[in-house]
Amino acid sequence: MNFLITTLLIISFLLTIVSFQNFNLTTENGEELFEGHCRECHSDDFRKRKSAPALGNIHIYRVRDWLIDFIYNSQKMIKSGDNLANCVYISNGKKTMPAFYMLSRKEIGAILNYIERESKIQQIGRDEINFPCN
């Protein structure tokens, strides 16, 4: 009985540590995640398009939860009939963004925080980037 209680306490403690680490993601983590997962297609000069659209001030034109869902799995949103996802897909020449199943919602949120901070640092005007489907 003591073994079972001790084991459950250890598991509970480890789960708390793991969730606490995920909870404390910062904008710096977002920068690292952007570099590792986004920069290949999106420029870190958020005014410029690379093989994927410019991202400056994207947070102003898209709802955060929608962005998180889209980054996690844009193809699922397109197939589900999401009007905005389909408009973005068509306006980008029917190129899909890869799914990022390996990222948690908090990690994607950290990437979005980084993009928002960098948009301010790069002094990108509110209407400087033309986002289709607004």
Residue frames as qw, qx, qy, qz and C-alpha x, y, z in Angstrom:
[[0.000, 0.885, 0.466, 0.000, 0.00, 0.00, 0.00],
 [0.298, -0.801, 0.112, 0.507, 2.81, 2.44, 0.86],
 [0.437, -0.106, 0.607, 0.655, 4.50, 1.60, -2.43],
 [0.220, 0.631, 0.655, 0.353, 1.34, 2.48, -4.36],
 [0.133, -0.945, -0.243, 0.175, 0.92, 5.81, -2.55],
 [0.413, -0.603, 0.332, 0.596, 4.60, 6.67, -3.04],
 [0.406, 0.159, 0.676, 0.595, 4.40, 5.81, -6.74],
 [0.119, 0.802, 0.549, 0.203, 1.27, 7.93, -7.21],
 [0.255, -0.897, -0.045, 0.358, 2.90, 10.87, -5.44],
 [0.440, -0.357, 0.495, 0.659, 5.99, 10.63, -7.63],
 [0.312, 0.429, 0.685, 0.499, 3.88, 10.47, -10.81],
 [0.037, -0.913, -0.407, 0.021, 1.82, 13.44, -9.64],
 [0.365, -0.756, 0.158, 0.520, 4.97, 15.42, -8.87],
 [0.426, -0.098, 0.607, 0.664, 6.49, 14.64, -12.28],
 [0.209, 0.650, 0.639, 0.354, 3.30, 15.64, -14.10],
 [0.166, -0.932, -0.215, 0.241, 3.26, 18.92, -12.17],
 [0.405, -0.542, 0.366, 0.639, 6.85, 19.66, -13.22],
 [0.364, 0.209, 0.689, 0.591, 6.13, 18.89, -16.88],
 [0.084, 0.807, 0.542, 0.218, 3.01, 21.07, -16.98],
 [0.292, -0.865, -0.044, 0.405, 4.80, 23.87, -15.11],
 [0.430, -0.290, 0.487, 0.703, 7.61, 23.83, -17.68],
 [0.239, 0.469, 0.672, 0.521, 5.09, 24.08, -20.54],
 [0.108, -0.886, -0.442, 0.083, 3.25, 26.88, -18.73],
 [0.336, -0.785, 0.097, 0.510, 6.36, 29.04, -18.48],
 [0.623, 0.347, 0.404, 0.572, 7.05, 29.36, -22.19],
 [0.129, -0.715, -0.051, 0.686, 8.35, 32.82, -23.00],
 [0.507, 0.823, -0.044, -0.251, 8.68, 35.00, -26.06],
 [0.036, -0.670, 0.717, 0.191, 12.32, 33.84, -26.23],
 [0.519, 0.026, 0.854, -0.003, 11.06, 30.27, -26.45],
 [0.590, 0.684, 0.353, -0.242, 8.78, 31.50, -29.23],
 [0.248, 0.824, -0.423, -0.283, 11.78, 32.87, -31.09],
 [0.250, -0.376, 0.885, 0.111, 13.58, 29.53, -30.79],
 [0.567, 0.327, 0.743, -0.137, 10.46, 27.68, -31.91],
 [0.491, 0.806, 0.042, -0.328, 10.00, 30.09, -34.84],
 [0.074, 0.701, -0.661, -0.257, 13.61, 29.51, -35.91],
 [0.301, -0.195, 0.933, 0.026, 13.19, 25.75, -35.70],
 [0.398, 0.385, 0.829, -0.073, 9.75, 25.38, -37.29],
 [0.338, 0.826, 0.379, -0.245, 8.73, 28.48, -39.24],
 [0.088, -0.774, 0.299, 0.551, 11.75, 30.29, -40.65],
 [0.436, -0.024, 0.770, 0.465, 12.26, 27.87, -43.51],
 [0.217, 0.579, 0.690, 0.377, 9.09, 29.21, -45.13],
 [0.108, -0.949, -0.282, -0.086, 8.39, 32.52, -43.32],
 [0.436, 0.533, -0.239, 0.685, 10.90, 35.37, -43.25],
 [0.478, -0.529, -0.475, 0.515, 11.98, 36.74, -39.88],
 [0.011, 0.105, -0.075, -0.992, 11.73, 40.15, -41.53],
 [0.261, 0.439, 0.811, -0.286, 7.99, 40.17, -40.96],
 [0.356, 0.633, -0.033, -0.687, 7.42, 42.60, -43.84],
 [0.264, 0.472, -0.702, -0.464, 8.70, 40.12, -46.41],
 [0.939, 0.117, 0.101, -0.307, 7.19, 37.13, -48.05],
 [0.224, -0.436, 0.843, 0.219, 9.41, 34.10, -48.45],
 [0.196, -0.079, -0.890, -0.405, 7.81, 30.92, -49.80],
 [0.228, -0.619, -0.746, 0.094, 5.01, 31.66, -47.31],
 [0.015, -0.871, -0.267, -0.412, 3.28, 34.95, -46.43],
 [0.161, 0.415, -0.399, 0.801, 4.72, 37.82, -44.38],
 [0.483, -0.463, -0.730, 0.140, 3.60, 37.62, -40.76],
 [0.152, 0.085, -0.284, 0.943, 3.90, 41.20, -39.48],
 [0.364, -0.007, 0.279, -0.889, 0.93, 42.08, -37.26],
 [0.402, -0.138, -0.834, -0.352, -0.90, 38.85, -38.08],
 [0.182, -0.304, -0.793, 0.495, -2.21, 38.98, -34.50],
 [0.221, 0.281, 0.150, -0.922, -4.28, 42.05, -35.40],
 [0.508, 0.225, -0.411, -0.722, -6.06, 40.37, -38.32],
 [0.655, -0.060, -0.731, -0.180, -6.64, 36.83, -37.03],
 [0.715, -0.577, 0.101, -0.382, -8.18, 35.55, -33.82],
 [0.136, -0.610, 0.767, -0.145, -5.52, 33.88, -31.64],
 [0.692, -0.041, 0.687, -0.217, -7.40, 30.58, -31.22],
 [0.788, 0.588, 0.092, -0.158, -7.98, 30.42, -34.97],
 [0.307, 0.782, -0.541, 0.025, -4.25, 31.00, -35.59],
 [0.389, -0.424, 0.797, -0.184, -3.30, 28.27, -33.13],
 [0.795, 0.229, 0.524, -0.202, -5.68, 25.81, -34.79],
 [0.657, 0.737, -0.105, -0.116, -4.48, 26.81, -38.26],
 [0.100, 0.721, -0.683, 0.064, -0.81, 26.40, -37.36],
 [0.567, -0.238, 0.759, -0.214, -1.50, 23.07, -35.66],
 [0.425, 0.173, 0.853, 0.248, -3.34, 21.64, -38.69],
 [0.266, 0.407, -0.144, -0.862, -4.35, 23.96, -41.53],
 [0.247, 0.047, -0.832, -0.495, -5.30, 21.07, -43.81],
 [0.082, -0.393, -0.887, 0.228, -7.92, 19.84, -41.32],
 [0.128, 0.557, 0.313, -0.759, -9.43, 23.33, -41.16],
 [0.246, 0.315, -0.503, -0.766, -9.50, 23.60, -44.95],
 [0.237, -0.101, -0.930, -0.264, -11.16, 20.19, -45.29],
 [0.024, -0.444, -0.771, 0.457, -13.69, 21.04, -42.56],
 [0.148, 0.724, 0.535, 0.410, -14.91, 23.96, -44.69],
 [0.320, -0.685, -0.207, 0.621, -13.57, 26.79, -42.53],
 [0.427, 0.866, 0.241, 0.100, -14.17, 29.82, -44.76],
 [0.101, -0.936, 0.320, 0.108, -11.12, 31.80, -43.63],
 [0.608, -0.361, 0.659, 0.256, -8.81, 28.77, -43.90],
 [0.660, 0.438, 0.557, 0.248, -10.06, 28.12, -47.43],
 [0.257, 0.965, 0.050, 0.024, -9.64, 31.77, -48.41],
 [0.317, -0.786, 0.496, 0.189, -6.05, 31.78, -47.08],
 [0.696, -0.042, 0.675, 0.241, -5.38, 28.50, -48.92],
 [0.573, 0.680, 0.410, 0.204, -6.69, 29.85, -52.23],
 [0.093, 0.991, -0.092, -0.006, -4.95, 33.22, -51.86],
 [0.369, -0.676, 0.611, 0.184, -1.64, 31.42, -51.31],
 [0.445, 0.470, -0.650, -0.399, -1.88, 29.52, -54.58],
 [0.935, -0.132, -0.153, -0.292, -3.39, 26.42, -52.94],
 [0.484, 0.353, -0.691, 0.404, -0.18, 25.75, -51.02],
 [0.722, -0.616, -0.262, -0.175, -0.82, 24.21, -47.64],
 [0.115, -0.708, 0.582, -0.383, 1.18, 24.79, -44.52],
 [0.537, 0.048, -0.835, 0.109, 2.47, 21.57, -42.96],
 [0.682, -0.640, -0.248, -0.251, 0.77, 20.42, -39.78],
 [0.177, 0.546, -0.607, 0.549, 2.70, 21.02, -36.57],
 [0.810, -0.400, -0.376, -0.206, 1.41, 18.17, -34.41],
 [0.705, -0.020, -0.457, 0.541, 4.66, 18.20, -32.44],
 [0.080, 0.270, -0.245, 0.928, 3.88, 21.65, -31.01],
 [0.125, -0.527, -0.759, 0.360, 1.54, 22.22, -28.08],
 [0.033, 0.876, 0.401, 0.266, -0.98, 25.08, -28.04],
 [0.428, -0.851, 0.019, 0.303, 1.28, 26.86, -25.53],
 [0.569, -0.227, 0.428, 0.665, 4.29, 26.51, -27.83],
 [0.287, 0.562, 0.530, 0.566, 2.32, 27.88, -30.76],
 [0.213, -0.936, -0.280, -0.014, 1.16, 30.67, -28.47],
 [0.534, -0.622, 0.186, 0.541, 4.80, 31.46, -27.65],
 [0.459, 0.170, 0.514, 0.704, 5.53, 31.70, -31.39],
 [0.049, 0.796, 0.472, 0.376, 2.60, 34.12, -31.78],
 [0.405, -0.868, -0.096, 0.269, 3.89, 36.19, -28.85],
 [0.555, -0.299, 0.359, 0.688, 7.27, 36.37, -30.56],
 [0.309, 0.463, 0.548, 0.625, 5.69, 37.48, -33.85],
 [0.149, -0.914, -0.357, -0.121, 3.68, 40.17, -32.04],
 [0.499, -0.736, 0.084, 0.449, 6.77, 41.45, -30.19],
 [0.518, -0.095, 0.470, 0.708, 8.89, 41.43, -33.33],
 [0.213, 0.707, 0.527, 0.420, 6.18, 43.25, -35.30],
 [0.252, -0.954, -0.140, 0.081, 6.46, 46.07, -32.74],
 [0.573, -0.533, 0.308, 0.542, 10.28, 46.00, -32.72],
 [0.446, 0.160, 0.574, 0.668, 10.34, 46.08, -36.54],
 [0.136, 0.446, 0.158, -0.870, 7.87, 48.99, -36.34],
 [0.054, 0.248, 0.818, 0.517, 5.47, 47.45, -38.81],
 [0.323, -0.016, 0.051, -0.945, 2.49, 49.73, -39.35],
 [0.559, 0.154, 0.644, -0.499, -0.97, 48.43, -38.56],
 [0.750, 0.541, 0.262, -0.277, -2.03, 48.26, -42.22],
 [0.021, 0.707, -0.600, -0.373, 1.40, 47.79, -43.77],
 [0.156, -0.116, 0.960, 0.200, 0.96, 44.09, -44.54],
 [0.609, 0.098, -0.248, -0.747, -1.84, 43.14, -46.90],
 [0.284, -0.027, 0.940, -0.186, -3.56, 40.09, -45.42],
 [0.364, -0.114, -0.648, -0.659, -6.05, 38.53, -47.80],
 [0.464, -0.382, -0.790, -0.121, -9.47, 37.45, -46.61],
 [0.107, -0.144, -0.525, 0.832, -10.11, 40.25, -44.10]]
